[in-house]
Amino acid sequence: MEADIARSLPDLALIVRRDGIVLSCLGGNAVRGLDAIEQQIPGSHINALWPESISGHVLQTVRRILKTRKPAQQRYQESELSLEMRFQVQGFDRVLIVCRDLGQGATSNDSGLYEKNAALGTSAMLPHRDGFEKSLRMALDMAALREDSVGVALIHIGGYITYKRVFDSALANKLLEAAAKVVAEHLPEGRSNVPRLARVSDDVIGVVLTDLRSRADADGAIGAIMKALKFPVEIDGQIFQLAPQAGVTLSGTDGERAVELIERALATLDAGRRQGEDRLVTFYSDTLRIASLTRLDWQQELTQAIQKDELELHYQPRLTLATREIVAVEALLRWNHKVRGLVPTSEFLPIAELSGLSVQLGRWVLRRACRDLAILAERGFPSMRVSVNVGRQYLSAESLAEDVASAAREAGIEPSLLDLEITEQMLSTGHSGLAALHQLRGKGVRVFIDDFGTGYVSLGKMRSSPLDGILIDRSFVEEVGHDHEARAVCRAAIALGHAFGLRIVAEGIETEAQAQFLVAEQCHEGQGHLFCPATPLANLIDRILVGAKDAPASVQRAAGR
């Protein structure tokens, strides 16, 4: 999708270093002579793009404006080539070059660098945050040449989650599509033809506001959009209310980089939602600046922790309840920060999701779990399984099946030793996510529903989904000793699991009475502090698994040490 968008842009945008090396490029659909080297442009010298008579002068201009720090505009004519280039300083030693092929009908005028692209239009909506961020970077580059501003508006569609629970995800997605159509219809025309709409998360639409001269311009643009979104929409003959709220940031005053503007818009949106549904639009402020800087710090540190392999996996055994034999271990992510200490997952996982790090984090967990599983096999536990939690964004990223195969291949293990845990809501993630699960099950990977009983999965969805088991949520297990409703829920979940032929696992077992109740109800497996808390791999091997080979009771003794 992103590659198609980039190729569809008529002009060529390059970031060039002082020495003439091209660091990145976008577009160039209407610039002749570049098709053959399209994939080789980043990392090449500008001499490879144009004849020496042009490229030599381009390099001189690059070095000149890096000294003067002033933008420039040049025209070049060489044989059949007729080019116009605009130069703008980007940082200490690099320059943005926007190249237009005048021989393809483009004109040099004051209407802006890009004319409207009918193939994309204002309604083209990118499916992921990454595409939105790339489009925003392009808009910022264009705005720098025109000396105006860009705004980021993140619009939360408040009815999405409610309608998803009450009806289904298909209708909820139609709701979001209807909202995006309303936004597109009321989005002011811009001089840049980059895509300006994106689905940043399940219920948030991202909008790039261009050609802004002041906050008043942004206020007018987003105000018209929000006013339109307040009207009900009709879907499949029914009327729905959208309940929108927006957080807005502006380049220049609120940040210069795309990631900063998006992060601060998220903080602004969160702040506005905390003030109630009547707060339609919230602009970034100095108070929010402190909060967003904290979030950005966390994001940067988490990125470094992933890159530098500073995260850890702890493992909690899963046992067959009737025999107390350890049959699997669940991988649980831990971040032991060098300054802040142990960071709860409840704090850094939401940051990973909001900042687009969920997929990267999921890949790290998958690779590490497979490597640790190979170590378990070497230490005498070749049939041990490992269970890994898969996040919503990772399941929707369309790379999960290949990532699992790659991680298993690199570690030298069979994919069939992996269990993947998803939530009930993720069964409605879409065709690509379910296709990945079907593909993985074909390789022997097992799929479990985690926290079963807390979501809104339908029996029809369970019947048609690629499932092997359910994990009963700990909130029900911990109450079975004194709450008849909790016992009823556990019995119902176990009966449902048996009816569907699924493996049933109980989470959070802390007492022997709970374990005996679950055994009597024919629950297959369980995990919890009664048997063993989550522990590092070395401790798991030396004190838990080795002891468990001798006697089942040793598992309990090891857990108490």
Buried (B, 14 or more C-beta within 10 A) or exposed (E): EBEEBBEBBBBBBBBBBEEBBBEBBBBBBBBEBBEEEEEEBEEBBBBEBBEEEBBBBBBEBBBEBBEEEEBBEBEBEEEEBBBBBBBBBBEEEBBBBBBBBBBEEBEEEEEBBBBBBEEBEBBBBBEBBBBBBBBBBBBBBBBBBBEBBBBBBBBBBBBBEBBBEEBBBEBBBBBBBBBBBBBBEBBBEBBBBBBBBBBBBBBBBBBBBBBBEEBEBBBBBBBEBBEBBEEEBEBEEEEBBBBBBBBBBBBEEBBEEBBBBBBBBBBBBBBBBEEEEEBBBBBBBEEBBEBBBEBBEBBEBBBEBBEEEBBBBBBBBBBBBEEBBBBBBBBBBBBEBEEEEEBEBEEBBEBBBBBBBBBBBBBBBBBBBBBBBBEBBEBEBEEBBBBBBBBBBBBBBBBBBEBBBBBBEEBEBBBBBBBBBBBBBBBBBBEEBBBBBEBBBEBEBBBBBBBBBBBEBEEEBBEEBBBBBBBBBBBBBBBBEEEEEBBEBBBEBBEBBBEBEBBBBBBBBBBEEBBEBBBEBBBBBBBBBBBBBBBBBEBBBEBBBBBBEEEBEBBBEBBEE
